[in-house]
Amino acid sequence: SDWGGAELTVAAEFYGKGNNWVAMDYCELYSEEEDGDPLNDAIYFRLRAVEEELNLKISLYPLTNILTELTKTVSAGEDAIDFGMATVAYISPIMNKGLVIDLKTLPYIDFSHSWWDKNLISELEILGKLRAATGDISLYNDYAAITYFFNKHLHESLGLENLYDLVRSGGWTLPKAIEMSEAAAMDLNGNGEPDIEDSFGMLLEPSTLRYTFFSSGVRFTKTDSDGVPQLCVNQDLASRVVDTLVPFMKDKRVNILSSNYGGYSNTYTDLMLPMFQDNRALFYNNQMLVALNLRNMEADFGIVPPPKLDEAQAEYLSPVNDWWSTLVVVPKTNTQPEMTGQAIEAMGFYGQQIVRPAFIDTTVKSKALRDEDSSEMMELIFKNRVYDAATIFDFGGLRSIDDPLMSRGEGSFASSYAKIEPRAQKAIDKLIGELSGM
């Protein structure tokens, strides 16, 4: 279509330059100009490609909290934003308040295309309506994928098995990750106790437990064919994850668990990153976006998906972080649905063609040498992302189930979940009640 130079306003998080996390230096939908940075330029080229193809002008509505801005503009009846990228953690109130429309009513969007993430769509299509979706339109959804970074220098010096080959053979499992981590733990300063001057197996956070539920095939809910999320926890499987992982996470000799180390303005960037870059941690379990902070690292790093629980598990599964992943939403005040639909679809297509490849390239090129193995692993991670309505909507506080499990340890899943389950079911019923009237 030719929109005759009409204006389209897109809303996305914008923080300027110089952030703790390099990833935040990029606005995922917008860039003013080329500057020689491959990721920035890809964002810029996508913008120009969409503008030229549809003959429209895209302007940015910069924000740090889309919930606040949508609540303000939609309540005032202002057609200020044509579409925006919403952090997953804000999706529940955005939908409950009736701020956004069913994306399936927009012309020109075809969710069967490869640039849309079917795994998310199948979970969020509630009562037949899809109020948010993601895919290659979202750079932040690639940022949000949970991964295991490994320090190649430390890995080689310990003479450990080739991790990429392990992944390909199906042998990259949680027990294997634990075994390798234990091999990397060393009392470097010889004082007989673990401290930040030593070498560790893994850098992790309490959420590592929840991520490992998902990467091990545990699901809290599945959205059924009527579009209703149904609780579906395999308690035996979840208990195995807790009993395998929690004692390991609590082992201060082998791991740095973020919640054990206060006193930093940001434990991840101020303690963990320098430690990993200094070859004193074998694994770093975090979001893919951390790679952008590792670009200047002296030693090389590699990327593998979260391990399977055991070799019997069919495939590697990669959860996403709810505070980084973003979904496209269209406010109900939108007055140009045709143009918006075409622009969203084009943004997704060119995201797949231009932005995703640039993010992979930027991540896996260290000192101008491309790590083809890590590139293959990133594709694998992006292909098998796991989403669960239970954590998207935080039914009954399920997003915080890590806390009681970490404090109570082995054997505590059944009793901890039993406390949450009735609250979770009540929250599902409430959501369905609210959305059925919209």
C-alpha positions as CSV (number, residue, x, y, z in Angstrom):
1,S,0.0,0.0,0.0
2,D,0.9,3.6,-0.4
3,W,0.0,5.6,2.6
4,G,1.0,8.9,1.1
5,G,3.5,9.8,3.9
6,A,1.0,9.4,6.7
7,E,2.4,9.2,10.3
8,L,2.5,6.1,12.4
9,T,3.5,6.4,16.1
10,V,5.2,3.4,17.7
11,A,5.8,3.1,21.5
12,A,8.9,1.3,22.8
13,E,11.3,1.5,25.8
14,F,14.0,4.1,25.3
15,Y,16.7,4.7,27.9
16,G,19.4,6.5,25.9
17,K,23.1,5.4,26.0
18,G,25.4,4.4,28.7
19,N,23.2,1.9,30.6
20,N,24.5,-0.9,33.0
21,W,23.2,-3.4,30.4
22,V,24.5,-2.5,26.9
23,A,21.3,-4.0,25.5
24,M,19.3,-1.1,26.9
25,D,21.3,1.3,24.7
26,Y,19.1,0.2,21.8
27,C,15.5,1.1,21.3
28,E,14.1,-2.0,19.7
29,L,11.8,-0.3,17.1
30,Y,13.6,3.0,16.4
31,S,16.9,4.5,15.5
32,E,17.6,8.1,14.3
33,E,20.5,7.3,12.1
34,E,23.3,4.9,11.1
35,D,26.3,5.0,13.3
36,G,28.4,2.0,12.3
37,D,27.2,-0.2,15.1
38,P,25.7,-3.3,13.4
39,L,22.7,-3.7,15.7
40,N,21.8,0.0,15.7
41,D,22.1,0.0,11.9
42,A,19.9,-3.0,11.5
43,I,17.2,-1.3,13.6
44,Y,17.6,1.8,11.5
45,F,17.5,-0.2,8.2
46,R,14.4,-2.0,9.2
47,L,12.6,1.2,10.1
48,R,13.6,2.7,6.7
49,A,12.5,-0.5,4.8
50,V,9.1,-0.4,6.4
51,E,8.7,3.4,5.8
52,E,9.7,3.1,2.1
53,E,7.7,0.0,1.4
54,L,4.5,1.5,2.8
55,N,5.3,5.2,2.1
56,L,4.6,6.3,5.7
57,K,6.6,8.1,8.4
58,I,7.2,6.3,11.7
59,S,7.8,8.3,14.8
60,L,8.7,7.1,18.3
61,Y,6.7,7.5,21.5
62,P,9.6,6.8,23.9
63,L,8.7,5.3,27.3
64,T,10.0,3.3,30.2
65,N,6.7,1.9,31.4
66,I,4.0,1.1,28.8
67,L,1.4,0.3,31.3
68,T,1.5,3.9,32.7
69,E,1.4,5.4,29.2
70,L,-1.4,3.2,27.8
71,T,-3.5,3.7,31.0
72,K,-3.1,7.5,30.6
73,T,-3.6,7.9,26.9
74,V,-6.4,5.3,26.4
75,S,-8.4,6.5,29.5
76,A,-8.2,10.1,28.0
77,G,-9.4,8.7,24.6
78,E,-6.2,9.9,23.0
79,D,-5.0,8.3,19.8
80,A,-1.4,8.8,20.8
81,I,0.1,5.4,20.1
82,D,-0.7,3.2,17.0
83,F,1.1,0.2,18.4
84,G,3.6,-0.5,21.1
85,M,5.9,-3.1,22.6
86,A,4.8,-4.2,26.1
87,T,6.9,-6.0,28.6
88,V,5.4,-9.4,29.5
89,A,5.2,-8.5,33.2
90,Y,2.7,-5.7,32.3
91,I,0.5,-7.8,30.0
92,S,-1.9,-8.9,32.7
93,P,-3.0,-5.4,33.8
94,I,-3.0,-4.1,30.2
95,M,-5.4,-6.8,29.3
96,N,-7.5,-6.7,32.4
97,K,-8.0,-2.9,32.0
98,G,-9.3,-3.5,28.5
99,L,-6.6,-1.1,27.0
100,V,-5.9,-3.1,23.9
101,I,-7.7,-4.8,21.0
102,D,-7.7,-8.3,19.6
103,L,-4.8,-8.4,17.1
104,K,-6.7,-10.9,14.9
105,T,-9.2,-8.1,14.0
106,L,-6.4,-6.1,12.3
107,P,-6.2,-6.5,8.5
108,Y,-3.0,-7.8,6.9
109,I,-1.5,-9.6,9.9
110,D,-1.0,-13.3,9.3
111,F,0.1,-15.2,12.4
112,S,0.9,-18.3,10.4
113,H,4.0,-16.6,9.0
114,S,7.4,-17.7,10.3
115,W,8.2,-14.3,11.9
116,W,5.5,-14.9,14.6
117,D,6.2,-17.0,17.6
118,K,3.5,-19.7,17.7
119,N,4.5,-21.0,21.1
120,L,3.5,-17.6,22.7
121,I,0.4,-17.2,20.6
122,S,-1.0,-20.6,21.5
123,E,-0.7,-19.6,25.2
124,L,-2.0,-16.1,24.9
125,E,-5.0,-16.6,22.6
126,I,-7.5,-16.5,25.5
127,L,-11.2,-17.1,24.8
128,G,-10.4,-16.8,21.1
129,K,-8.9,-13.3,21.3
130,L,-5.2,-12.5,20.9
131,R,-4.5,-9.2,22.6
132,A,-0.7,-9.5,22.5
133,A,1.8,-11.4,20.3
134,T,5.5,-11.6,19.7
135,G,8.1,-12.8,17.2
136,D,10.8,-11.2,15.1
137,I,9.2,-7.8,15.6
138,S,10.7,-7.9,19.1
139,L,14.4,-7.6,19.6
140,Y,13.8,-7.6,23.4
141,N,12.3,-11.1,23.1
142,D,15.6,-12.3,21.8
143,Y,17.3,-10.5,24.6
144,A,15.0,-12.3,27.1
145,A,15.9,-15.9,26.1
146,I,17.5,-17.8,28.9
147,T,20.9,-19.2,28.1
148,Y,24.1,-20.7,29.6
149,F,27.2,-18.7,28.7
150,F,30.4,-20.6,29.3
151,N,34.0,-19.4,29.6
152,K,36.0,-21.1,26.9
153,H,39.3,-20.5,28.5
154,L,38.3,-22.2,31.8
155,H,36.4,-24.9,30.0
156,E,39.5,-25.8,27.9
157,S,41.9,-25.6,30.9
158,L,39.8,-28.0,32.8
159,G,39.8,-30.5,29.9
160,L,36.0,-30.8,29.9
161,E,33.9,-32.4,27.1
162,N,33.0,-30.2,24.0
163,L,29.8,-28.6,25.0
164,Y,28.5,-28.0,21.5
165,D,29.0,-31.7,20.7
166,L,27.2,-32.6,23.9
167,V,24.2,-30.4,22.9
168,R,24.0,-32.0,19.5
169,S,24.2,-35.6,20.8
170,G,21.5,-34.8,23.4
171,G,23.9,-35.4,26.3
172,W,23.8,-31.8,27.7
173,T,21.8,-32.4,30.9
174,L,21.4,-30.9,34.3
175,P,23.5,-33.5,36.0
176,K,26.3,-32.9,33.4
177,A,26.1,-29.1,34.1
178,I,26.4,-29.8,37.8
179,E,29.3,-32.2,37.4
180,M,31.2,-29.6,35.2
181,S,30.5,-26.8,37.6
182,E,31.9,-28.8,40.5
183,A,35.1,-29.4,38.5
184,A,35.5,-25.6,38.1
185,A,35.2,-24.7,41.8
186,M,38.6,-23.8,43.2
187,D,39.9,-22.1,46.4
188,L,42.3,-19.8,44.6
189,N,43.4,-17.7,47.5
190,G,43.8,-20.8,49.7
191,N,42.0,-19.5,52.8
192,G,39.8,-22.6,53.0
193,E,36.5,-20.8,52.5
194,P,34.6,-19.7,49.4
195,D,34.8,-16.0,48.7
196,I,34.7,-13.7,45.6
197,E,38.4,-14.2,45.0
198,D,37.9,-17.9,44.2
199,S,36.8,-19.7,41.0
200,F,33.2,-21.0,40.7
201,G,31.2,-23.4,38.6
202,M,28.1,-21.3,38.0
203,L,26.8,-17.7,38.5
204,L,23.1,-17.9,39.0
205,E,20.0,-16.2,40.5
206,P,17.0,-17.5,42.4
207,S,15.0,-17.4,39.1
208,T,17.3,-20.1,37.8
209,L,15.1,-22.6,39.5
210,R,11.9,-21.4,37.7
211,Y,13.8,-21.3,34.4
212,T,14.9,-24.9,35.0
213,F,11.3,-26.0,35.5
214,F,10.5,-24.8,32.0
215,S,13.7,-26.0,30.4
216,S,13.0,-29.5,32.0
217,G,9.5,-29.7,30.5
218,V,7.5,-28.7,33.6
219,R,4.5,-26.6,32.7
220,F,2.2,-24.8,35.2
221,T,-0.6,-24.2,32.7
222,K,-1.5,-25.0,29.1
223,T,-4.2,-22.9,27.3
224,D,-6.8,-25.3,26.0
225,S,-8.7,-25.3,22.7
226,D,-11.4,-23.0,24.2
227,G,-8.7,-20.5,25.1
228,V,-8.8,-21.2,28.9
229,P,-5.5,-21.7,30.8
230,Q,-5.6,-25.0,32.6
231,L,-3.3,-25.9,35.5
232,C,-1.3,-29.0,34.4
233,V,1.7,-29.4,36.7
234,N,3.5,-32.7,36.6
235,Q,4.5,-32.8,40.3
236,D,6.9,-35.7,40.0
237,L,8.8,-33.9,37.3
238,A,8.8,-30.6,39.2
239,S,10.0,-32.4,42.4
240,R,12.9,-34.0,40.5
241,V,14.0,-30.5,39.3
242,V,13.8,-29.1,42.9
243,D,15.6,-32.1,44.4
244,T,18.4,-32.1,41.8
245,L,18.9,-28.3,41.5
246,V,18.2,-26.7,44.9
247,P,21.1,-28.4,46.8
248,F,23.4,-27.5,44.0
249,M,22.2,-23.8,43.9
250,K,22.8,-23.6,47.7
251,D,26.3,-24.9,47.5
252,K,28.4,-21.8,48.2
253,R,31.6,-23.6,47.4
254,V,30.5,-24.2,43.8
255,N,28.2,-21.3,43.0
256,I,27.6,-17.6,43.3
257,L,23.9,-17.1,43.9
258,S,23.0,-13.5,43.5
259,S,20.7,-13.3,46.6
260,N,23.7,-14.3,48.8
261,Y,25.8,-11.3,47.7
262,G,24.3,-7.9,48.7
263,G,26.1,-4.6,48.8
264,Y,26.3,-4.1,45.0
265,S,24.2,-1.6,43.0
266,N,23.8,-4.4,40.5
267,T,25.1,-7.8,41.5
268,Y,25.0,-9.1,37.9
269,T,27.0,-6.3,36.3
270,D,29.2,-5.4,39.3
271,L,30.2,-8.8,40.6
272,M,29.2,-11.6,38.2
273,L,30.3,-10.1,34.9
274,P,33.8,-9.2,36.0
275,M,34.2,-12.6,37.6
276,F,33.1,-14.4,34.4
277,Q,35.4,-12.1,32.3
278,D,38.3,-12.8,34.6
279,N,38.0,-16.6,33.9
280,R,36.8,-17.3,37.5
281,A,33.4,-18.8,36.6
282,L,32.7,-21.6,34.1
283,F,28.9,-20.9,33.5
284,Y,26.8,-17.8,33.7
285,N,23.0,-18.5,33.6
286,N,21.2,-15.4,32.5
287,Q,19.4,-13.7,29.5
288,M,20.9,-13.6,26.0
289,L,21.3,-9.8,26.3
290,V,24.3,-10.3,28.7
291,A,26.3,-11.2,25.5
292,L,26.4,-7.5,24.5
293,N,28.3,-6.8,27.8
294,L,30.8,-9.6,27.0
295,R,31.9,-8.3,23.7
296,N,35.2,-6.8,25.0
297,M,36.0,-9.9,27.0
298,E,39.7,-11.0,26.8
299,A,38.9,-14.8,26.8
300,D,36.3,-16.2,24.5
301,F,32.8,-17.2,25.7
302,G,30.3,-19.6,24.2
303,I,26.6,-20.0,24.3
304,V,24.5,-23.2,24.9
305,P,20.8,-23.7,25.6
306,P,19.7,-24.5,29.2
307,P,20.4,-28.3,29.7
308,K,17.7,-31.0,29.6
309,L,16.8,-32.6,32.8
310,D,18.0,-36.0,31.4
311,E,18.7,-37.6,28.1
312,A,15.2,-39.0,27.8
313,Q,13.8,-35.4,27.3
314,A,12.9,-34.9,23.7
315,E,14.3,-31.4,23.1
316,Y,16.1,-28.4,24.6
317,L,13.6,-25.8,25.8
318,S,14.4,-22.1,26.5
319,P,12.3,-20.0,28.8
320,V,12.2,-16.2,28.6
321,N,12.6,-13.5,31.3
322,D,9.2,-11.8,31.9
323,W,10.9,-8.4,32.6
324,W,12.7,-8.3,29.3
325,S,10.5,-10.1,26.8
326,T,8.2,-7.7,24.9
327,L,4.9,-8.3,23.0
328,V,3.2,-6.1,20.4
329,V,-0.1,-4.5,21.5
330,V,-2.5,-2.2,19.8
331,P,-4.4,0.3,22.0
332,K,-8.2,0.4,21.5
333,T,-7.8,4.2,20.7
334,N,-6.1,3.3,17.4
335,T,-7.9,4.9,14.4
336,Q,-5.8,3.5,11.5
337,P,-6.1,-0.3,11.8
338,E,-5.2,-1.0,8.1
339,M,-1.9,1.0,8.2
340,T,-1.1,-0.4,11.7
341,G,-1.7,-4.0,10.5
342,Q,0.6,-3.6,7.5
343,A,3.3,-1.9,9.5
344,I,3.3,-4.6,12.2
345,E,3.5,-7.4,9.7
346,A,6.3,-5.6,7.8
347,M,8.2,-4.9,11.0
348,G,8.0,-8.7,11.8
349,F,9.2,-9.7,8.3
350,Y,12.1,-7.2,8.3
351,G,12.9,-8.1,11.9
352,Q,13.5,-11.7,10.7
353,Q,15.5,-10.5,7.6
354,I,17.6,-7.8,9.2
355,V,17.5,-7.4,13.0
356,R,17.7,-11.0,14.2
357,P,20.7,-11.8,12.0
358,A,22.5,-8.6,13.2
359,F,21.8,-9.5,16.8
360,I,23.3,-13.0,16.3
361,D,26.3,-11.6,14.4
362,T,27.0,-9.0,17.0
363,T,26.7,-11.6,19.8
364,V,28.9,-14.4,18.4
365,K,31.7,-12.3,16.8
366,S,34.5,-11.9,19.3
367,K,37.6,-10.1,18.2
368,A,36.3,-10.4,14.6
369,L,36.2,-14.2,14.7
370,R,32.7,-15.6,14.2
371,D,31.7,-18.5,16.5
372,E,29.6,-20.6,14.2
373,D,28.8,-23.1,16.9
374,S,27.3,-20.4,19.2
375,S,25.4,-19.0,16.2
376,E,23.8,-22.5,15.7
377,M,23.0,-22.6,19.5
378,M,21.3,-19.2,19.4
379,E,19.0,-20.4,16.5
380,L,18.2,-23.5,18.6
381,I,17.4,-21.4,21.7
382,F,15.2,-19.0,19.7
383,K,13.3,-21.9,18.0
384,N,12.2,-23.6,21.2
385,R,11.1,-20.8,23.5
386,V,8.7,-21.7,26.2
387,Y,5.9,-19.4,27.5
388,D,3.5,-20.2,30.3
389,A,0.3,-18.2,31.0
390,A,0.9,-19.0,34.7
391,T,4.0,-16.7,34.8
392,I,2.8,-14.2,32.2
393,F,-0.2,-13.5,34.4
394,D,1.5,-14.5,37.7
395,F,-1.5,-16.7,38.6
396,G,-1.6,-17.0,42.4
397,G,2.0,-15.6,42.7
398,L,3.5,-18.6,40.7
399,R,6.2,-16.3,39.4
400,S,7.6,-16.3,43.0
401,I,7.4,-20.0,43.6
402,D,11.3,-20.0,43.7
403,D,11.3,-18.3,47.1
404,P,9.7,-21.0,49.3
405,L,11.4,-23.8,47.4
406,M,14.8,-22.3,47.8
407,S,14.3,-21.8,51.5
408,R,12.8,-25.2,52.2
409,G,14.9,-27.2,49.8
410,E,14.6,-30.8,48.8
411,G,11.2,-32.5,49.0
412,S,9.3,-29.2,49.3
413,F,7.6,-28.9,45.9
414,A,4.4,-30.7,46.6
415,S,3.6,-28.8,49.8
416,S,4.7,-25.4,48.3
417,Y,2.6,-25.9,45.2
418,A,-0.4,-27.1,47.3
419,K,-0.5,-23.7,48.9
420,I,-0.4,-21.8,45.6
421,E,-2.7,-24.0,43.5
422,P,-6.1,-22.8,44.9
423,R,-4.9,-19.2,44.6
424,A,-3.8,-19.8,41.0
425,Q,-7.1,-21.4,40.0
426,K,-9.0,-18.5,41.5
427,A,-6.8,-16.1,39.6
428,I,-7.5,-18.0,36.3
429,D,-11.2,-17.9,37.0
430,K,-11.1,-14.2,37.7
431,L,-9.1,-13.5,34.5
432,I,-11.6,-15.5,32.4
433,G,-14.5,-13.7,34.0
434,E,-13.0,-10.3,33.3
435,L,-12.0,-11.1,29.7
436,S,-15.2,-12.8,28.8
437,G,-17.0,-9.4,29.1
438,M,-14.6,-7.7,26.7
